[in-house]
Amino acid sequence: MELILSDLFSSNTATMTSLDIEVVTGSGHSEVKRSIERLAIKGIIALPPTAIMLNKVNNRDYKTEVFVFSGDKAKRDSLIVVAQLSPEFTADIVDRWIYLEKENKSLAGQLEFWQSKDNSDFAIGSFHGKG
């Protein structure tokens, strides 16, 4: 299954990509992807869907196929990948998940605020509403 990049940002679920794992562990992206595939073949993790992302390297944009961890088992599976690649960075990946979850809650709260504001504007007869 392939995701479109905009799908990553329209969800209320925190996500992490194989590029995030590359940054945290210092492993090459191809090594991260091989570990994900190997763990999925063994049935240890579920094979996550892929997405195409723009990745800037040396001031050049490259399209990169990434694995996208999201949903109920995303945190578990990404932690297993990090532990496999670099056990000493497991704490960093836990911190990254905490950050992503807080950021996601913050964005969801902002969206709810603006949605309720738009609805109240229409309800009280603002210049863009009825009345």
QUILIN-V899369 format. One record per residue. RES is the residue in one letter. PHI is phi in radians with two decimals (none if undefined). PSI is psi in whole degrees, 0 to 359 (999 if undefined). OMEGA is omega in whole degrees, -180 to 180 (999 if undefined). Layout:
{{RES:PHI:PSI:OMEGA} {RES:PHI:PSI:OMEGA}}
This chain:
{{M:none:133:179} {E:-2.00:132:178} {L:-1.64:152:171} {I:-1.59:142:-175} {L:-0.91:321:-179} {S:-1.10:334:177} {D:-1.10:330:-179} {L:-1.13:328:-174} {F:-1.75:354:-180} {S:-1.72:3:-178} {S:-1.70:155:174} {N:-1.57:7:-177} {T:-1.78:134:174} {A:-1.16:141:179} {T:-2.23:158:174} {M:-2.44:139:-179} {T:-1.85:168:175} {S:-1.12:334:175} {L:-1.18:322:175} {D:-1.05:317:-179} {I:-1.15:322:176} {E:-1.01:314:-178} {V:-1.11:315:-177} {V:-1.17:319:-174} {T:-1.57:338:-175} {G:1.37:6:177} {S:-1.43:156:175} {G:-1.19:151:-178} {H:-1.06:321:180} {S:-1.13:324:177} {E:-1.18:320:177} {V:-1.06:312:-179} {K:-1.09:319:178} {R:-1.09:318:178} {S:-1.09:317:179} {I:-1.06:312:-180} {E:-1.10:317:-180} {R:-1.10:315:179} {L:-1.16:325:178} {A:-1.20:319:179} {I:-1.07:322:179} {K:-1.32:352:180} {G:1.41:13:-179} {I:-1.37:323:175} {I:-2.25:164:173} {A:-1.47:141:177} {L:-1.23:117:-178} {P:-1.30:159:176} {P:-1.19:165:179} {T:-1.93:160:175} {A:-2.54:157:175} {I:-1.76:125:180} {M:-2.17:152:172} {L:-1.45:129:-179} {N:-2.14:122:-179} {K:-1.57:122:177} {V:-2.32:124:-180} {N:0.91:46:179} {N:1.08:22:176} {R:-2.17:143:178} {D:-1.62:131:177} {Y:-2.19:141:172} {K:-1.44:129:-177} {T:-2.24:131:174} {E:-1.44:125:-178} {V:-2.14:154:169} {F:-1.52:142:-178} {V:-2.07:114:177} {F:-1.56:119:176} {S:-2.68:163:179} {G:1.66:192:-172} {D:-1.07:320:-175} {K:-1.74:8:-175} {A:-1.05:312:-178} {K:-1.11:312:-180} {R:-0.99:309:-175} {D:-1.15:319:180} {S:-1.19:325:176} {L:-1.12:321:178} {I:-1.12:319:179} {V:-1.08:314:-180} {V:-1.10:316:179} {A:-1.06:324:179} {Q:-1.18:316:-176} {L:-1.35:319:-171} {S:-2.82:87:-176} {P:-0.94:328:-178} {E:-1.21:346:180} {F:-1.74:7:180} {T:-1.02:320:178} {A:-1.08:321:179} {D:-1.12:322:-179} {I:-1.26:326:175} {V:-1.10:315:178} {D:-1.07:321:179} {R:-1.11:318:178} {W:-1.11:319:179} {I:-1.06:315:178} {Y:-1.06:312:-179} {L:-1.08:319:-179} {E:-1.17:319:178} {K:-1.14:317:179} {E:-1.07:318:-180} {N:-1.12:317:178} {K:-1.13:321:179} {S:-1.11:314:179} {L:-1.13:320:179} {A:-1.13:320:178} {G:-1.12:319:178} {Q:-1.12:318:179} {L:-1.09:315:178} {E:-1.06:318:179} {F:-1.04:310:-177} {W:-1.20:325:176} {Q:-1.15:317:180} {S:-1.20:325:178} {K:-1.12:315:178} {D:-1.04:317:-180} {N:-1.14:321:-180} {S:-1.25:327:176} {D:-1.04:316:180} {F:-1.18:324:-176} {A:-1.19:325:-177} {I:-1.66:4:175} {G:1.41:42:178} {S:-1.15:173:-177} {F:-1.14:341:174} {H:-1.75:359:180} {G:-1.78:196:179} {K:-1.59:146:174} {G:1.84:999:999}}
